[in-house]
């Protein structure tokens, strides 16, 4: 299904030029822009979550990760 969206002529021309530059249809280009925005938001949310992590929880994470890595290395040498 397709639909019409209203944008200024200038924006439409800009988007079409960007799409053509990369050999994409306008729809594929818009999908790529939406995907990039979704990714940027996920990374921003992750950055905020990391910043909000307590020192205690961060230390627990490091200890648990170290334990798992040690177990994997032990398995490889057995």
N, C-alpha and C positions, 0 to 999 in steps of 0.2 A: 504494500500500500504506500502511496506517496501522498505528500501533502504540500501545501504552499506555506512558506513563511514570509513575513514581510520584513524586509531589511532595506536600508537605503541603497540607492544605485551604487554609491561609492563603496559600500561594504560588500555588496554582491560582486562588484568587479574585482575588489581585492581578494576575496575568497576564491573566485574563479581563477585568478592569476596564480595564486598560491597552489591551487589544485593542479593546474596545468603544468606549473614548474616541476612538480613531483610526479607527473603522469597519472594523476588520480581524477576520478570523477568528483564533482562537488560533494555528492553524498558521502563518498569515501573519505574525502578531506574533512568534512564535518565530523564524521565518526572518529577519525584520528584525533581531532581537536578535543572531542568529548572524552576520549580515552585518556588523553594527556592530562586533562583537567581532573579526571577521576584519580589518576595516579598521583598527581601533585597533592590532592586532598588526603589520600591515604598516607603519603609520606609525611605530610604536615601533622596528621593525627598521630602517627607513630612517634614523630619528634616530640610532640607534646606529652605523650604517654611516657616516653623515656625520661623527659625532664621532670615529670611528676613522680617517678619511681624513687622510693625511699632508699637511703643508703643501706638499710638492713635488707630490703628486698633485692637490691643490686648485688650485694655480697652473697646472698643465697643463690642467685642466678649464676654467678661466677663459680661458686662451689659445685653446684649441680652440673653445670656444663663441663667443668674439669673432670668430674667423676665419670660422666658419660664418655668423654673423649678418652680417658684412661682405659675404660672398659673396652671401647672399640679397638684401641691399639693393642690391648692384651689379646683380644680375639684374633687379631691379624697375625700375631706371632705364635699362636698355639698350633 
